[in-house]
Each structure stands twice: as C-alpha cells, then as structure tokens.
Amino acid sequence: MTSPILVIGATGKVGSRIVAKLEAQSRPVRGASRRSTPAFDWEDDATWSPALAGAEAVFVAFMPDLAARGAPEAIAKFAEKAIAAGVKQVVLLSGRGEDNALRSEAIIQASGLGYTIVRASWFNQNFSDGVFLPAVLEGFISLPAGNRKEPFIDVDDIADVAVAALTDQRHLGQLYDVTGPRLMTFAEAAAEISAAAGHPVTYAHIALPDFHAALVPEVGAPTADFLRDLCEEVFDGRNESLSNGVQRALGRQPRDFADYCTAMAATGIWKRAA
Ligand SMILES: NC(=O)c1ccc[n+]([C@@H]2O[C@H](COP(=O)([O-])OP(=O)(O)OC[C@H]3O[C@@H](n4cnc5c(N)ncnc54)[C@H](OP(=O)(O)O)[C@@H]3O)[C@@H](O)[C@H]2O)c1
C-alpha cells in the first residue's frame, strides 16, 4: 500500500482543504492535530514520531505561528524526527517574511528533506473561518494596519498549491510566494465584504499600544504580546507587493477577493442574527 500523506493542522483552514482535495484524488491521507489518533501536538514532541511513522510526504502548518518565538527551534527538531521516521518530503506553510518564518524556512531548506515552501500572505478566510468573523458580524474591523496594502489570498489557492507540491515531484525545491491578484487596504477589503454581506462593515486603524491593551484581557498577555509583535512586523510595508507563486505552481491566476466575498455571502456565514 502507498504510504499516507500526513497533513499536520488537518482540521484548520488550510489543512482541512488539503485533506479534502487529496481524498478527492483518492490519495491515502493521515490528518494530524491535537484531536487526531494518534494525537500530534507541537507542544509535546513525544507525539511527533508516532504521527510521522510510515509517512513519506508531510504538509506542515506550525502552530501557533511560524513567526512565534521558538518556532525555528521546533521546526529544527521536527525535521530531525521526520528524517528519522523516513519522511522524504515536507511542504511547509510559511508567512511572508517574518524573521522566525524565514529562519524556519531556511532550516527546512538545509535539512536534507525534499521541500516545497509555500509562503502565504494574509488569508481571505481570516474574515470568515477565522479570528475576524466576529468583527465582520459586528461591522467593525480594527487593526494596527493603517492604510497598508495586503495581497489577500484565498486559502483554496494555498491548498491547491500544497496539494500539487505533495503529489508532483516537479515542485521539489521550490519556494512559492503566494498572494492574491490585488493589493488592497483593509478599508477596501471591509467595503467589499460589506457590499457582499449586505450590512455595514468598516475598518479603523488602531494604534499598536491600544491594540495590545485591548487584547490583553481577551487573550492574555503572552498572546497579546505575540500579536502586537506580529502586526508590527507584517504591517511595516514588507507585504505591499504581489507575487506570482500561484501562477508558477498551478499555471493559473489566483482567485480574486471579490469572488471570495460573493461565495462567502452565499453561504450565509456573514448574516447577522435577527
Ligand atoms: N492566517 C493567516 O493570514 C496566515 C498567513 C500566512 C501563514 N499563516 C500560517 O498558517 C498556519 C495556520 O494555518 P490555518 O490557518 O490553516 O490553521 P487554523 O485554521 O488556525 O487551525 C489550526 C490547526 O492547527 C491545529 N493545532 C492547533 N494547535 C495545535 C498544536 N499545539 N499542535 C498541533 N496542532 C495544533 C488545530 O487542530 P486541533 O485544535 O485539533 O489541534 C487546527 O488543525 C500558521 O502556521 C500560520 O503561521 C497564516
């Protein structure tokens, strides 16, 4: 029997789509997360080898984030265990240019494993499957992003690139910087969501210290500190450019934010309770 493709983060936005797409191709898949059997927990390295056993190709979504403190060290240890388990190939989901994400990418690239790096910009689905859904429903998105532009990307495109990389050796050794087709401010994104959702959604800039202070009671100081540092890093202008990773990997254009909004509105996810 062919060895299963291991998908770490299998119940998440990206991983769940990868699992579905691989299953649709009748590929053997093993989904891993803290709730799988065997469980896989980034915070407990004793769980890694049992999940890796028998897999030759692995998709990796690191939690809480590849930009977080300790991520490169965890990825280095993970690469060692993957090699020991007989893994041949890793597809790493990365962020766009954060220091720890770059260090983690470099560790995988130098590990001896076959690799594909999928370096993604801000997910569209953060507004529907993710942390910003409550803000969209309230009609008010507040971030320390000013008028910075983001090339929002659809998670389905990321999953398509990852599936291609997991199933076609031509993607080995590639780094795909994947973005959507348009640079947009958060105010523009909010306006498009608003038009599709049928209720007002506005964006307002919040100063970094105020953003942090508002988060502390909600998520605790360590997570608030991390999110402050992450926002400071990713909203410094480094991501105000488009790239062609989707086109290079798949030979087609990435999905537009407007199509995402139309599709999400049709599901009813942005409908407010009456
Ligand atoms: N959101 C963005 O805009 C963006 C942009 C670029 C890159 N990224 C990267 O995308 C990744 C997140 O992917 P996603 O959005 O698809 O995930 P997600 O929707 O946030 O879901 C998280 C997944 O990871 C699992 N998980 C959570 N904590 C875990 C732990 N300690 N050990 C093992 N598994 C754990 C969850 O399942 P269980 O709860 O069952 O464990 C779930 O499958 C991060 O590495 C982030 O850096 C995100």
The ligand as a Gaussian input file, in Angstrom:
#p B3LYP/6-31G(d) Opt

LIG

0 1
 N       -3.929000      33.410000       8.884000
 C       -3.091000      33.973000       8.020000
 O       -3.393000      35.016000       7.421000
 C       -1.757000      33.297000       7.737000
 C       -0.910000      33.832000       6.762000
 C        0.298000      33.170000       6.463000
 C        0.622000      31.997000       7.160000
 N       -0.219000      31.530000       8.117000
 C        0.149000      30.278000       8.831000
 O       -0.907000      29.356000       8.741000
 C       -0.802000      28.454000       9.845000
 C       -2.184000      28.231000      10.408000
 O       -2.925000      27.531000       9.449000
 P       -4.503000      27.551000       9.453000
 O       -4.989000      28.972000       9.418000
 O       -4.961000      26.609000       8.422000
 O       -4.817000      26.962000      10.908000
 P       -6.104000      27.220000      11.774000
 O       -7.311000      27.329000      10.911000
 O       -5.795000      28.293000      12.766000
 O       -6.210000      25.822000      12.553000
 C       -5.165000      25.393000      13.405000
 C       -4.871000      23.906000      13.143000
 O       -3.754000      23.508000      13.917000
 C       -4.188000      22.572000      14.933000
 N       -3.488000      22.938000      16.157000
 C       -3.698000      23.983000      16.983000
 N       -2.801000      23.974000      17.975000
 C       -2.001000      22.896000      17.774000
 C       -0.901000      22.337000      18.474000
 N       -0.417000      22.858000      19.610000
 N       -0.330000      21.219000      17.963000
 C       -0.811000      20.629000      16.843000
 N       -1.843000      21.113000      16.141000
 C       -2.434000      22.231000      16.609000
 C       -5.708000      22.695000      15.010000
 O       -6.335000      21.488000      15.351000
 P       -6.567000      20.995000      16.861000
 O       -7.281000      22.110000      17.551000
 O       -7.361000      19.754000      16.688000
 O       -5.224000      20.721000      17.450000
 C       -6.017000      23.011000      13.535000
 O       -5.970000      21.839000      12.762000
 C        0.154000      29.062000      10.860000
 O        1.382000      28.364000      10.800000
 C        0.361000      30.479000      10.325000
 O        1.652000      30.941000      10.569000
 C       -1.390000      32.140000       8.422000

